[in-house]
Amino acid sequence: MTETIMPAFGRFKKEGIVIGCLLAGYGELEFELCRCVAAVTTDWDAAVRAMFKDRGELRRIQTAKALIGDAYINVGLAREYLHALADLDWCRQIRNQYAHCSWYDSSSEGVCIYDLETLARDPTPIVFVTMKRYPVDLPLLRHQEAFFKYVQKCFWFLDYKYCTLAARPPNHQHSMPSIVTRPRKHN
């Protein structure tokens, strides 16, 4: 059997699966935002190039806002669009806490995260790198995953509604999803 770089996820499989879905799934949210850009520009090539030619999750959100914000506002979708962007940014922050952390686990605490960058900026002497660890709670992880799915559905709705209001046939019909409250972050 091959050794894994993440043995904590072998010991805490349910948590590991959700964390993996959050890390990998964030890219799907960016793709849905790109679909909204393509709905406005009617140009997939330009949309993908504008959104993905350079790295940076925050830059992608800002690029989309600059490219299509006025279009969504002008068709009466300002509230939904601005909320979806703010919620995507919250998802970005949740994703980044997992993408830029280190992991610790024990039978008594379960799986925990700790952030070496934050620890390095703290003037307190570092005795143990795990001295500021945060337990990863499965119910919170599931709430975070449900929130990511909610944000995805918001972008599906925005794409559908914009195409409908712009008198272009949408690919699929979507309604605005029921609100999922923003989950807290671990740290």
Backbone hydrogen bonds in HBPLUS format (Angstrom, degrees):
<---DONOR---> <-ACCEPTOR-->    atom                        ^
c    i                          cat <-CA-CA->   ^        H-A-AA   ^      H-
h    n   atom  resd res      DA  || num        DHA   H-A  angle D-A-AA Bond
n    s   type  num  typ     dist DA aas  dist angle  dist       angle   num
A0009-PHE N   A0006-MET O   3.05 MM   3  5.69 140.9  2.20 116.2 125.0     1
A0010-GLY N   A0007-PRO O   2.96 MM   3  4.99 136.2  2.16  98.3 111.4     2
A0011-ARG N   A0007-PRO O   3.08 MM   4  6.47 146.3  2.20 149.1 158.1     3
A0012-PHE N   A0008-ALA O   2.79 MM   4  5.94 138.4  1.97 140.2 152.9     4
A0016-GLY N   A0012-PHE O   2.98 MM   4  6.18 161.4  2.02 153.2 159.4     5
A0017-ILE N   A0013-LYS O   2.87 MM   4  6.08 155.1  1.93 155.3 160.7     6
A0018-VAL N   A0014-LYS O   3.24 MM   4  6.50 166.3  2.26 149.5 152.1     7
A0019-ILE N   A0015-GLU O   2.92 MM   4  6.11 167.1  1.94 156.3 160.5     8
A0020-GLY N   A0016-GLY O   2.91 MM   4  6.00 159.3  1.95 144.7 150.8     9
A0021-CYS N   A0017-ILE O   2.95 MM   4  6.21 151.7  2.04 145.0 152.9    10
A0022-LEU N   A0018-VAL O   2.89 MM   4  6.20 153.7  1.96 152.5 159.6    11
A0023-LEU N   A0019-ILE O   2.93 MM   4  6.17 165.0  1.95 155.4 159.1    12
A0024-ALA N   A0020-GLY O   2.93 MM   4  6.03 170.7  1.94 151.5 154.5    13
A0025-GLY N   A0021-CYS O   2.63 MM   4  5.30 145.1  1.75 135.5 147.6    14
A0026-TYR N   A0022-LEU O   3.20 MM   4  6.03 137.5  2.39 137.6 142.4    15
A0028-GLU N   A0025-GLY O   2.90 MM   3  5.16 131.9  2.14 104.6 118.0    16
A0029-LEU N   A0025-GLY O   3.35 MM   4  6.84 144.1  2.49 146.9 156.3    17
A0029-LEU N   A0026-TYR O   2.99 MM   3  5.19 124.7  2.30 100.7 114.9    18
A0030-GLU N   A0026-TYR O   3.17 MM   4  6.63 152.6  2.24 149.6 157.1    19
A0031-PHE N   A0027-GLY O   3.01 MM   4  6.29 147.9  2.11 140.9 149.8    20
A0032-GLU N   A0028-GLU O   2.98 MM   4  6.31 153.5  2.05 145.3 151.8    21
A0033-LEU N   A0029-LEU O   3.02 MM   4  6.33 151.4  2.10 146.0 153.8    22
A0034-CYS N   A0030-GLU O   2.93 MM   4  6.21 150.2  2.02 142.5 151.2    23
A0035-ARG N   A0031-PHE O   2.90 MM   4  6.31 142.2  2.04 145.4 156.2    24
A0036-CYS N   A0032-GLU O   3.20 MM   4  6.59 143.7  2.33 138.8 147.5    25
A0036-CYS N   A0033-LEU O   3.01 MM   3  5.10 121.9  2.36  96.1 110.9    26
A0037-VAL N   A0033-LEU O   3.07 MM   4  6.52 146.2  2.19 144.0 153.7    27
A0037-VAL N   A0034-CYS O   3.07 MM   3  4.91 116.1  2.49  90.6 106.4    28
A0038-ALA N   A0034-CYS O   2.87 MM   4  6.21 159.7  1.91 152.6 157.9    29
A0039-ALA N   A0035-ARG O   2.84 MM   4  6.07 141.4  1.98 140.6 151.7    30
A0040-VAL N   A0036-CYS O   3.28 MM   4  6.54 148.2  2.38 141.1 147.2    31
A0041-THR N   A0037-VAL O   2.91 MM   4  6.14 175.6  1.91 160.2 161.6    32
A0042-THR N   A0038-ALA O   2.71 MM   4  5.07 139.5  1.88 136.1 144.2    33
A0047-ALA N   A0043-ASP O   2.93 MM   4  6.14 159.0  1.98 152.8 159.8    34
A0048-VAL N   A0044-TRP O   2.88 MM   4  6.00 174.9  1.89 159.5 160.1    35
A0049-ARG N   A0045-ASP O   3.04 MM   4  6.15 165.6  2.06 149.5 154.2    36
A0050-ALA N   A0046-ALA O   2.88 MM   4  5.92 159.6  1.93 146.1 152.1    37
A0051-MET N   A0047-ALA O   3.00 MM   4  6.11 157.0  2.06 148.0 154.3    38
A0052-PHE N   A0048-VAL O   2.82 MM   4  5.72 159.8  1.87 153.9 159.0    39
A0053-LYS N   A0049-ARG O   3.13 MM   4  5.10 139.7  2.30 134.1 134.2    40
A0060-ARG N   A0056-GLY O   3.07 MM   4  6.35 146.4  2.19 145.3 153.9    41
A0061-ILE N   A0057-GLU O   3.26 MM   4  6.62 156.2  2.32 147.4 152.6    42
A0062-GLN N   A0058-LEU O   3.00 MM   4  6.27 165.0  2.02 154.5 158.5    43
A0063-THR N   A0059-ARG O   2.80 MM   4  5.95 151.8  1.88 147.0 155.2    44
A0064-ALA N   A0060-ARG O   2.99 MM   4  6.17 167.8  2.01 150.4 153.0    45
A0065-LYS N   A0061-ILE O   3.01 MM   4  6.22 161.6  2.05 148.3 153.7    46
A0066-ALA N   A0062-GLN O   2.98 MM   4  6.17 156.9  2.03 145.4 151.3    47
A0067-LEU N   A0063-THR O   2.89 MM   4  6.09 154.8  1.95 152.0 159.5    48
A0068-ILE N   A0064-ALA O   2.91 MM   4  5.91 166.8  1.92 159.6 161.5    49
A0069-GLY N   A0065-LYS O   2.95 MM   4  4.72 141.2  2.11 126.1 131.8    50
A0072-TYR N   A0068-ILE O   3.12 MM   4  6.42 162.9  2.15 164.3 167.4    51
A0073-ILE N   A0069-GLY O   3.00 MM   4  6.19 157.2  2.05 151.2 158.5    52
A0074-ASN N   A0070-ASP O   2.76 MM   4  5.87 159.8  1.79 152.5 158.0    53
A0075-VAL N   A0071-ALA O   3.27 MM   4  6.48 133.8  2.49 139.4 149.0    54
A0077-LEU N   A0072-TYR O   2.88 MM   5  5.20 152.9  1.95 168.4 160.5    55
A0076-GLY N   A0073-ILE O   3.06 MM   3  5.28 161.7  2.10 111.6 115.6    56
A0081-TYR N   A0077-LEU O   2.88 MM   4  5.88 164.6  1.90 159.1 164.3    57
A0082-LEU N   A0078-ALA O   2.84 MM   4  5.90 172.2  1.85 158.5 161.0    58
A0083-HIS N   A0079-ARG O   2.98 MM   4  6.05 157.7  2.04 148.0 154.5    59
A0084-ALA N   A0080-GLU O   2.95 MM   4  6.08 155.7  2.01 142.5 149.6    60
A0085-LEU N   A0081-TYR O   2.98 MM   4  6.29 157.9  2.03 150.9 156.5    61
A0086-ALA N   A0082-LEU O   3.02 MM   4  6.20 160.6  2.06 144.4 149.8    62
A0087-ASP N   A0083-HIS O   2.81 MM   4  5.99 156.2  1.86 150.3 157.6    63
A0088-LEU N   A0084-ALA O   2.82 MM   4  6.01 147.4  1.93 143.5 152.8    64
A0089-ASP N   A0085-LEU O   2.97 MM   4  6.25 152.0  2.05 144.8 152.1    65
A0090-TRP N   A0086-ALA O   3.06 MM   4  6.40 143.9  2.19 139.2 149.0    66
A0091-CYS N   A0087-ASP O   2.95 MM   4  6.29 154.3  2.02 146.0 152.8    67
A0092-ARG N   A0088-LEU O   2.85 MM   4  6.17 150.7  1.94 147.1 155.9    68
A0093-GLN N   A0089-ASP O   3.02 MM   4  6.34 152.1  2.10 144.3 150.6    69
A0094-ILE N   A0090-TRP O   2.98 MM   4  6.32 155.8  2.04 150.0 156.7    70
A0095-ARG N   A0091-CYS O   2.82 MM   4  6.02 169.9  1.83 157.2 159.9    71
A0096-ASN N   A0092-ARG O   2.83 MM   4  5.99 161.2  1.87 149.5 155.1    72
A0097-GLN N   A0093-GLN O   3.07 MM   4  6.25 145.7  2.20 141.1 148.9    73
A0098-TYR N   A0095-ARG O   3.10 MM   3  5.47 130.2  2.36 104.4 116.7    74
A0099-ALA N   A0095-ARG O   2.88 MM   4  6.13 155.2  1.95 150.2 158.6    75
A0100-HIS N   A0096-ASN O   2.95 MM   4  5.76 144.3  2.08 145.6 150.6    76
A0102-SER N   A0114-TYR O   2.83 MM  12  5.37 165.6  1.85 161.5 166.6    77
A0114-TYR N   A0102-SER O   2.96 MM  12  5.37 149.6  2.05 144.5 147.7    78
A0104-TYR N   A0112-CYS O   2.95 MM   8  5.05 156.4  2.01 143.2 143.6    79
A0112-CYS N   A0104-TYR O   2.60 MM   8  5.05 161.2  1.64 167.5 164.8    80
A0106-SER N   A0110-GLY O   3.04 MM   4  5.23 148.3  2.15 129.9 138.0    81
A0110-GLY N   A0106-SER O   2.79 MM   4  5.23 147.0  1.89 145.6 151.9    82
A0136-VAL N   A0111-VAL O   2.75 MM  25  5.65 167.6  1.77 159.0 154.9    83
A0113-ILE N   A0134-TYR O   2.90 MM  21  5.28 156.4  1.95 140.1 143.7    84
A0134-TYR N   A0113-ILE O   2.80 MM  21  5.28 154.9  1.86 151.5 160.2    85
A0119-LEU N   A0115-ASP O   3.03 MM   4  6.23 161.4  2.07 148.7 154.7    86
A0120-ALA N   A0116-LEU O   2.85 MM   4  5.95 150.9  1.94 142.8 149.8    87
A0121-ARG N   A0117-GLU O   3.26 MM   4  6.51 138.8  2.44 137.9 147.4    88
A0121-ARG N   A0118-THR O   3.17 MM   3  5.25 130.1  2.43  97.5 110.3    89
A0122-ASP N   A0118-THR O   3.21 MM   4  6.43 128.8  2.48 143.2 156.2    90
A0122-ASP N   A0119-LEU O   3.26 MM   3  5.25 142.0  2.42  97.8 108.3    91
A0131-MET N   A0128-PHE O   3.11 MM   3  5.28 160.0  2.15 115.3 115.3    92
A0141-LEU N   A0137-ASP O   2.93 MM   4  6.25 158.9  1.98 155.3 162.3    93
A0142-ARG N   A0138-LEU O   2.94 MM   4  6.17 157.5  1.99 154.3 159.7    94
A0143-HIS N   A0139-PRO O   2.99 MM   4  6.23 148.2  2.09 141.3 150.2    95
A0144-GLN N   A0140-LEU O   2.83 MM   4  6.14 158.3  1.88 154.1 160.0    96
A0145-GLU N   A0141-LEU O   2.91 MM   4  6.20 155.1  1.97 147.0 153.8    97
A0146-ALA N   A0142-ARG O   2.92 MM   4  6.13 156.3  1.98 144.7 151.1    98
A0147-PHE N   A0143-HIS O   2.91 MM   4  6.15 149.4  2.00 146.6 155.4    99
A0148-PHE N   A0144-GLN O   2.96 MM   4  6.28 154.9  2.02 148.8 155.1   100
A0149-LYS N   A0145-GLU O   3.04 MM   4  6.35 160.1  2.08 149.0 153.9   101
A0150-TYR N   A0146-ALA O   2.92 MM   4  6.17 153.3  2.00 143.9 151.6   102
A0151-VAL N   A0147-PHE O   2.94 MM   4  6.23 158.6  1.98 153.1 157.9   103
A0152-GLN N   A0148-PHE O   2.97 MM   4  6.30 156.6  2.03 149.2 155.8   104
A0153-LYS N   A0149-LYS O   2.96 MM   4  6.27 158.8  2.01 151.6 156.7   105
A0154-CYS N   A0150-TYR O   2.91 MM   4  6.25 144.0  2.04 145.8 156.6   106
A0155-PHE N   A0151-VAL O   3.10 MM   4  6.47 154.2  2.17 151.1 156.5   107
A0156-TRP N   A0152-GLN O   3.01 MM   4  6.38 150.2  2.10 145.8 155.0   108
A0157-PHE N   A0153-LYS O   2.93 MM   4  6.17 159.7  1.97 147.4 152.2   109
A0158-LEU N   A0154-CYS O   2.89 MM   4  6.18 161.6  1.93 148.7 153.9   110
A0159-ASP N   A0155-PHE O   2.96 MM   4  6.07 163.5  1.99 150.8 154.2   111
A0160-TYR N   A0156-TRP O   3.01 MM   4  6.20 170.4  2.02 152.3 155.1   112
A0161-LYS N   A0157-PHE O   2.73 MM   4  5.88 174.9  1.73 163.4 165.1   113
A0162-TYR N   A0158-LEU O   2.91 MM   4  5.86 161.9  1.94 144.4 150.0   114
A0163-CYS N   A0159-ASP O   3.10 MM   4  6.23 169.9  2.11 149.9 153.1   115
A0164-THR N   A0160-TYR O   2.98 MM   4  6.20 158.3  2.03 150.5 157.1   116
A0165-LEU N   A0161-LYS O   2.87 MM   4  6.09 165.9  1.89 154.5 157.7   117
A0166-ALA N   A0162-TYR O   2.82 MM   4  5.97 141.8  1.97 150.1 161.3   118
A0168-ARG N   A0163-CYS O   2.81 MM   5  5.01 168.8  1.82 161.4 157.7   119
A0167-ALA N   A0164-THR O   3.10 MM   3  5.15 155.7  2.16 107.4 110.7   120
